[in-house]
């Protein structure tokens, strides 16, 4: 469960509701997304109103175009070097087809994932140069390929790089290096994926043609490919990227490519209704499967052929590979989950790093993405590198070579606002190779260094968060009743599409629901169709994907959903998708002897938490519990000072279930308000600093607080405080003696060093407290239950 962030309510600009077809909710959504005028909204709705950036705004683009134009005029052989993911496949197909239209002598090479991995490798490139290639044009790759580009240059062959991945500290000696990452932050071309850069390249290359006779290159004919690459690469939908996707989806719905038609038919996609969801969940995975488990070079003829028979044959092969990809993904996902059950300490780091000796390299990226979604933390999955792969990595020498050490290779996926590639790059000295962008990366390193890498990359991610804990959040756009979730609403919301990073799909929440029925769906029963009923007896069916390991809520709960349309055999219907829930009240009777229930009200996301706490503290009958934290104007109590009350306000959260049970037993509240400020003692530094301060006060006053009172002042369990006292004593800060519940504190010797095992035990105790607070903050069952009355 995520921490819900409540809707913001910015002013809606005049005229925006009319522009949104009279739908006030759509107008509000645009205002929440920063649309501040009708002028801003028009290009958001209609790509015809958008003014795209000129291709030449990309650094080196004109230089690169000039070199390729010269190659065409001279009859030089051009090699397009691509990549095996969907972005790379579509980029390669786009460039190859466009260059052929312009009369170029062009060939292509898409690296094999298992044998070559990403990037330009000299072993294969050398063979092409021997065969007479005069210029190399990369797409979706090349920005880190220093050695092969330098060796090509030594052979008198120019390399023009088009790429979008993060820039290395040193750029290769390419004839032109065209990459939107070289633009200033916020530039409208800044979020283009590889296929977007390739499209801009062809746009410029096509300039100056005479099209009066109806022949020649028309770049708009490639927008269907552009749409595939943008969605599959999870590009941020801002500026030209969103604009190109809008145009590309229109082109995809009317595509004349037999290959795309065959893939969509196999995926049961209604062509005239195809959208970004169809690309992300139906079309993209099939193209990705051939890059992960086969040879992605077949994708170029698939996407460029005019022969329906050839297209159907290749699309059939992709279908088989996709079925195999599903099986392998399920197997690796289950193996990873089993590893976490055996070694739960692996979940305590900021980055989830798992290694499986036999995990297929082709699917670990997919599984990393699923684990990232489940645990809401960056994930790196590693597997053993084949001997052939390891030899080629060493031969490439991109990072100086690391001898003949056994290597692990892996894929990383991240969460929004955390740059996993930057975190990996912080430790480049211990890696064989790496590369990627903020949300995804590839990495190769010696197996012997995996444990150290896990610690260091986690430290880098913590640094990106400023030391704060990574908390999963879910932005709620509006609270609606079940009756308001209609097919018309779903169709109105499409005005704000396409959705994705930078324009996330709206999430709506409904309050006070019950589960009134469910059925398992899917070939393995891994999904649920849940019927929920609201307080006015209205019901809706909600799809809960991958719910096989989840428990349905028991009692009254709030539900967050996304709203879309489903088209089946020409019939349109409402589709609601389960995103998250939070229990409001458990329906268990006191007469049964079961746990009684308490209404839990969350206040995270309502603005300033301290202001919220002050407002709650002013309510009659409300009692505030807060430890190791202070807020001006709030009279809070510790666990030992609480008395029975109707409403309990949790300024901070309990460190453990046992402390929570004591608090609920002392207060017996009907309602709990969760604010959940972070105590000053959450981390090791804050904990030991505050504990030392309390000990120094005890020494000066000659009075030491009893251990239970000291634990309350620290906001932790007594056992954790004992560990802290031992830690301070071993470092020579204090001398502590405990008799029963009484403490005696004296000055220490002033020198000493804590045993590493003691510090580790203290760290683990603090981590347990943070984990329970995070669990409680999400409104899960412990806060809503208390012992039955005797």
N, C-alpha and C positions, 0 to 999 in steps of 0.2 A: 504493500500500500504506500501511496505517495502522500506527501504533505500538500494539501490543497491550498492554492492561492486564490482568494476570492476575486470576483470581477472588479475591474476598475470602471469608473463612470466619468470619462472625459466628456466635455460638451460636444454635441453632434453639430457639425457645421450646417448652416442654413443651406437648403437645397440638396443635401446629401441623401435624405430619405427619398426624395422624388427621383434622384438619379438611380437609387437602388430599387426602383420599381414600386415604391411605396412601402417597402418592408423596413420597419423601424429597427428590427433586430439586426439586419444586415448593415444598416447605416451605423448602428452602434458598434458592430464588430470592426468596421473600417476605422471608426474614430479610435477604438482601442488599439488598433495597429498603427496609429500615428498619422492617418489621413486627416489633414486639417482643413481641407477646402475641396470644393467641387472640382477645381482645376487639378488637384492632386489625384482625385478619384477617377477622373475620366480615363487616363492611361492605365490605371489599375484594372478597370473593367474592360477596356477596349484597346487592344494592341494598336489599332489604327491611329489612336490618339497619342501614342508614345513616340518620342523622337530618339531613335537608337543612336548610340555613339558610333562614330566612323571607325572602320577597321584599322586605319592607320594610327589610331590612338594607342594601339598596342606597340610597345617598344620593339624595334627591329622588324616590324611586319613589312614595311615597304622594301627594306633591304632583302628580306627573304623572298618576297614575291618577285622582285627584280631578278634574283638568281634563278628561280624556277622558270620564269618567263624566258630567260636567256637559254636555259637548258632545252626548253621546248623548241625554240627557234633554231638552235644548233643541232637538234636531233640527238642530244645526249640522253643516255638511259637514266631514268629516275627510279630510285628505290624508295618506296614508302615503308617506313619501319614503325609498326604499331604496338599494341599491347593486347593482352588476351581477355581483359574484362570487357563489359558491354561498352563502356566509354571508348576504350581502345579499338574494339571491333567496328563500332559505328564511325569513328574517326578515320580508320583505315579505309573502310568501304567508301566513305564520302570523298576522300582525297583521290583514291584510285579511279573512281567513276568520273569525277570532275576532270582529272588530268587526261583521261582517255578522251573525254568530250572535246578537250582542247587540242587533241592531236599528239599528246606526249607518248613517248616510249616508256611505259611505266610498269614496274613490277612491285611486289609487296612481300613483306615478311612479318608474321605475327609470332613472337616467341612462344615456345612450348613451356607451359608453367613448370612442369616437373623437371624438364631437362635444362631450361635456360633461366627461368624466373624473369622478373621485370627488367626493363632497361635494354640498352644496346650492348650486345656482346661481340667481342672482336672475332671470336672463332667463326661465327657465321657471317659477320659483316665482311671479313677478309675474302671469303669465297665469292661473295657478290662483286666485290671490287675486282677480283681476278677475272670475273666473267664480263667486265666492261662497264659496270655501273659508274656514271660520271658525277652524280650528285645524290645525296641522301636527304630525304625529308621525313623527319620523325613526327609522330602524333601521340599525344597522351604519354610521352616518355622522352627521355634524353637529357633532362636538365642536370642529372648527376653522372652522366656517362663520360667522364673526363678522358679515360685512357683510350677507348675505341675512337672517339672523335679526334683526339690528338693523332692517333695512328693513321686515321683516314686522311687527315690533313697532310701528314708526312708523305702519303701516297699521292697527293695532289687532288684529293676528292673533297669537295665542300660538303658540309653537313648543315642543314637548316633545321633547327629544333623548334617544334611547336609543342608546348607542354603546359601544364597548369599546377604541377606539384610544387611543394615548398622549395624555396631556393637553397642550395647548399652554400656554405661559406665561400666557396670558390667556384666560379662558373666555368664551364668547359669552353674550349676555343672554337666555338661554332661560327660559321659564316653569319648566321643570324640566330638569336635566341629569343623566341617570341613566347612570352609567359605573362599572364595577367598579374602574377604575384609581383612583377616589377612595377606595377602601377601604384599610385598613392592610395592609401586606405580610403574606402568609400567610393572608389571610381565605379561607374556603371558597368564596366567590363570586368571588374575585379573578381567576380565569382564564377566566371565562365569555366566549365570543365573542358577536357581535351577536345571533345567534339564541337564545342562552341568556338574554341580558338581555331580549329580546322575550318569551320564555316566562315569565320571572319577572313581567314586567309584566302579562301576561294572567292568570297565576295570581292576582295580587292583584285585578285587575279583575273576575274571576269570583266573588270571594268574596261571600257573602250571597245567592246565588241560591237559589231554591226549585226543587229538582230532583226533588221527589216524584212528579211526573207523567211523569218520564222525558225531559223536554225541558230545554233550556238548554245552556250552555257547559261542556264538560268539557275542561280544558286538556290532560289526558293524551292526547287525540286528536291532538295536534300533535307528539308526541315523535318520530315518524318524521322530521319535518322538522328537529327539533332535532339528531338524530343526524347528518344530512347536513351541517349547518352546522358542527358541532363538528369532525368529521373533516376536511372540506374546508378549514377555516381553520387546521388544524394547531394546535388549542388544546391547552394543557397539561392533561393528564388528572389533575387533582387536585381534591379536594373535590367540590362539586356538579357540576362539569363531567364528571368521571368517572361520577358517579352518573346524571346525565341521559343520558349516552351508553349506559350499561348498559340503562336503561329504553328508550331510543330504538331500540336495535338490536332489542330484543324486539318493539317496535311495528312496525319496518320489516319484519320477517319475516312479519308478518300484515297489512301495510298494505292498506287498501281503496281507496287513491287510484289511479284508473285511469292517471294520468300517471306515477306512480312505477312501476306495474306495467309500463307500456309501455317505459319507459327500461330497467328491469331485464331485460325480455325481449330488447330489442335488444342489451344488453351481455352476454347469456348468463349472467346472475346467477341462481343457484338461490335463489328467494325465501326458502325456509324455512331456508337456510344463510347468508343474507347477513350479512356482518361488516364490520369497519372497513376491511379490505383491499379488499373489493368497493366500498365507498364511495370510497376513496382512488384506486383505479386503474381503476374501471369506470363507476360512476355519476357521481361528481364531475366527471371530465373532460368528460362530455357536457353537463352543466349549465354548466360553465365555458366551453365552446366558444361557447355562444350569447352569453354576456357578453363574450367576447373578440372575436368576429367578426361578431356580429349585434346584435339588439335584445333585451336580457334581459327586457323587459316581457312577452314571451310566456311566461316562466317562471311567472308568477303564475297565469294560467289553466291552464297545464300541471299545476301542483301543487294547484290547487283545484277543477278541473272534476270533475263526476260523469259526464261523457259519454265513454265509451270511444273513440268515433270521433274526437272532438276531440283526446283525449289521444294516440291513435296518430298522428294527423296532425302534431301538434307534435313528438312524439318522433321522427318520421321526419325532420323538418327538422333537429332537433338532431344526428341521426346523420350527415347530410351535412356539417354544420358541423364535427363532430368529425373526420371524415375530412380535411377541409381543414385543420383545426388541426394534425393530425399531420404533414401535408406541409409546412406552413409552419414548424412547429417544427423539423423535420429540416433544412430549408434554412437557417434562421437559425443553428442549432447548428453546422452545417458551416461557415457563413460566419464565425462567431466563432472556431472552431478554426483556420481558415485565417489569420485576422488574427493569432492568437497565434503561428502558425508564422512569419509574416512579421515580427512584432514581438515576439520573446520577452521583451523587456525589460518588457512590460506585466505579465508574471507576477511581477515582482520586488516589486511593491507589496503592501501588506497587504490591500488591497481591489482586486479585479479590476474595472476600469471600462472598458467597451468601447462604442464608438459606431458605429452603422451607419446611413447616411443613409436607406436605403429599408427597413429592417427593420420589419415590421408591428408596430404597438404592441400588438396583441392577444396576441401570443405571446412577447414578450420576457421576461415574468415567468416563464414556463415554462422558457425557455432559461436564464435566470439561475439558476433552481433546479438545473437539470442541471449547469451549470458549477460551482455551489457544491459539489455532491456530488462532482464529478470532481476539483476542485482544493482542496477543503476550505478555502475562504476566502470571505468575503463577496463578493458579486458584484452589480454594478450595470450593467445593459444599457440603453443610451440609443439613441433614434432621433430623427429630425427631427420636430418638432411641426408638424402641418398649420397652414396659415394661419388656418383657422377656429378651431382649438383655441387657437393662440397669441393671437388676438384676444380670445377669451373669457377666457383666463387673465388678460390685462391688464385686461379689463373687470371681472373679479371683484375684483381689487385686494386679494387676501387677504394679500399680503406687501408691500404698498406699491407694487407695479408696478415694472417695470424697463424702461419705454420700449418701443421697437419693435425691440429686439434679436432676432435669429433665435434661436429656442428649441429645446432638446432636451428630450424627456420620457423618463422611464425607470422601470424597476422594479428594486427591490433585493431580494435574498434573503440570509439570513445563516446562520451556523452556531450551534450551541448555545453559550450563555454570551457571545455577542457581540451587542450591541444596535445594529443597523444604523441604526435610526431616531434613536437618541441621537447616533450618530456624524455623521449627516447634519445633525441639528439644531444641532450645534456651529458650523455654517457657514451658518446661515439667512440671513445678510446678503447672501450672493451668490446666493441661490436665488429663483426666481419663486414656487415653492410646494413643499410636501412634506408628508408625513404617513404614518403607519403604526404598526406595533408592533415589538417587538424583533426578530422574525424576518423581517419583510417591510415594504417601504415603497414609496411612489411619490415621484417627484421631478421637478421641472421647473426648468431653469436655462438661462442663455444658452450657446449653443454655444461661444462664445469662451472660456468659463471652464472647460471640461471638464478640461483638463490640470491646472489649478490645483486644481480640485475633487478630482481623483484623488489628488493629493499630500496635501491637507488631510484628506480623509475617511480616508485610510490612516493618517495621523498620529494621528487620533482613535481608530481601532481599536487601533493599537499602544499607545496610552495606556490603553485598557481592559484590555489584557493586561499592564500594568505594564512594558512594554518587552520582554516575552518574545516569542519567535517563536511563531507559530500552528502547532501540530503536530496533525495528524489522529490521533485515538486511537480505538481500538476496544475496548470493554469485553468481555472474555470472561467468561461466567457460569460455565462449567464445561468441563473437558476430558472428552470421552467417546470411546468407541470407535465405529467404524461400526456394529457390532452393536447398540449401544444406541440408535441413531437409528431409531426404529420409529414405526408409525402410532399405537400406544398412547401413546407419549410425546407425540406431537403433540396427541392428544386430551386428555391430562392437562394439557398446558400451557395449553389454552384456559380452564382455571379462573382463570388469572391475567390473562386478557384482559378488556377490550379494550386493545390496545397502541397506543402513540403517545408523544408528548412527555410526560415525567413518569412514564411507565410503558413504557419502551422494550421492544421485542420481545427476548426472550432470544437470546443468541448463544453457540453451542457450537463448540468447536474439537476437531478430530481430528488426531492426530499421525501422522507417518511414512506418508503416503499416496503413491500413484503415480497418474498418469493412464493409464487402460487403454483409453480410447476416447472419442470425442466425435462429435456430429453438429450441424450448423447447423440452427436452427429459426427460425420466423417467416417472414413473407412475403418479407422481404429478406435472410434468413439472418443477421440482426443479433444473434441470441442463440445460446447454445450449451447443449446438453445433454451434460454431461461425466460419464463413468463413472470413478469413483475406486475404487481398491483399497487395502485396508489391509494391515498386516503379517500378519494372520491370514487373508488371502485373501478376506475379506468385501468386497462391492462395493455401491456405491450410485450412483444417478444424481442429479446436482446441476444445477439450472438456473442458468446464468450470464447474467443479462440485460445487454443492451447491451455485449456482449463483442467486437464486431467489430474493435476496435482494440487488443485486449489479447492478450498472449502467454500460452499455457498454460505452467504451470510445468514445468521440465525436471528430472527427478530426483525426489528425496524431498522432500516438503513437508508443512507443516501447513496445514490448511484450516479457516476459520471459516464457519459456516453458520447460517441460521435454519431452524426446523422448523415446518411447518404441514401442514394437510390440503388435499387437492384433491378436489372433488366434480365428477364428470363422468357424466352420464346416471344419476344416482343412486348411482354407485359411489364410495366414499371411498378415497383412496390417500394415501400419504406424499409430501410435497413438500419437498425440501431446496433452499434458495436460497443460492447462492455469495455470500459477503460479502467475503472477503479471503483471501490466502494468504501464507505466507512460506517461502522455500526453506530446507531444512535441509542438503541435500547434493546437489551436482550429480553425476550419474552419467557421468563421462568417464574413460576409462582412460589411465594414463600411457604405455602402450605405443602409443597412437595419436598421441602428440605433442601432444595437446590439453591444455588447462588442467587441472591436478590440482585436487581439491576439498578443502575444509575444512568441517567441521561448524561451523555458526554457531548459538550459543545466546544468545537475547535475555533480558535480565534487567530490562527496563523494566516498571514496574507491580508489582514485587515488594515494594514498601514503600520504606524509606529507601535511596536509591541508595548513599550513603556506607557504610552498614552492609553492603550487598551487596558493595561493592568490598572492604571489609576482610575479609569472609569468603572471597572468591575469592583475595585476596592471600595468605591463610594456607595455601592448598592447595599441596601439594608439586609442584614442576615448573611452577607457574604463574608467568608473568612479566607485570607490569603496565606498560602503556605509558600515560603521561599527560603532557600538556604544557600549560603555562599554567594549571595548576590543582593544588591541593594538598588532600590529605585526611589528617588526623591518623592515624598508625598504618599508613600505606601507603607502602612504599618503591617508588616508581615510577621508570621509566627513560624517557629521551627517545629519539628515533629513532636517535641516534648510539650509544646504549649497549646496544641490544638484541642478544641472542644467540639461537642456535637453542633452541627449547623445544617441548614438546608442547602446552601451553596458553598462549594469549596473551589477556590481559585488556585490553580497550580501555576504560580509564578515561575518556579523551576520544576523539574520533574524528578521523580524518585530514582535512586540509583539501582534499585533492585525490587524484585517482587515482594520480598519479606518486608522491606520498609514500606512499600505501598500498602500492603495488607494491614500493617499497624496503623497507618494514617487513616485508611478508610474505616477501620474498626473504631478509631477514636472519634471520627467526625460523623459517620453514617449519613453522608450527604445525599440529597435527592438529585442534585445536579453538580456536575464537575465542569468548570471552565478551564480549558487548556490554553495557556499562553506559552509556557515553555521557554523562558529565557535561558541562555547558557550560563551555568555557574562558573565562577572564576577558577574553579578547581577541576575542570574537565580534563585538562592535559597535565602531563608530568611536571612541567615547569610551574604552572599556576598552582598546582596542588602542593608541591613542596615549598614554594614561596609562602603561601598562606599558612601552611602548617608550621613552618619555622617562625613566622610572625606570631602565631598564637602561643607557641612554646616560649618565645622571648618575653611575651607579656606575662606568662605564668611565672617565669623566672624572676622578673622585676617585681611582681606583686606577691610572690611567695605562695600563690595559690594556683593549683592546676585544676582545670575542669575535669569532672568525671568523664570517663571514656564515652558514654552515650551522648553527653552534652557536646563533647569535642567532635564526635562523629556528625552530630547535627550541624554544628558550626562549619564543618567542612563539606557538608552535603554528600556524605558517603557512608558506606557501611563501616562498622567498627573494625572488621578485619582489615579493611583497606587502610584505615588510620593506623592500625598497629604496624602494618608493613611500612607506612610512611615514617613512623617514629623510629623503626629499626634502621631505615635508610638514612635518616638524619643522624642517628647515633653512630653508625659505621663511618660516616663522613666527618665525625668529630664535632658536629654542630651542637649536640645535646647529650645528656645522659638521662634516660627514661627508665622508670621502674613502675610496674603495675602490680597492685595488691587488690585482688577482687576487681571492683570497678573504679578504684582510686588510682590516680596517677601522681607520680613524683617526677618533676622535671628539674634538671640542674644543667649548668653550662657544660659544654663538651670540651674535649682536649684541644680542639681547633685544627686538627689534621686527621686525615684518614680517607679511605676510598671505599665506596659501597661495593659489595660483591655483585658481579654481573648477574648472577642468578636471582639475587634479591631485587635488583632493579627490574629484571624481566618480570618477576612475580608482581611487582607493583604496577608495571605497565599493563600487564594482563588484567589486573583488577580494575584499573581505570578504563581499559577498553570494554570490559564487561558492563561497567556502569554506563558508558556512552552508548553501547549497543541497546541496553534496556531502555534508556531514555529515548533513543530513536524509535524503538518499538512502541513505547507508550505514546510518543508524540503523534504517531500515525492513527491514534484513536482505536487501536485494536482492543481485544477483549479484556485484558487486565484492568483497564480503567473503568469498565462498565460493570464489573462484578465485585461483589463483596460477600462475606460469609452470611449465611442465613441466620436470622434471629433465633435465639435459643429460648 
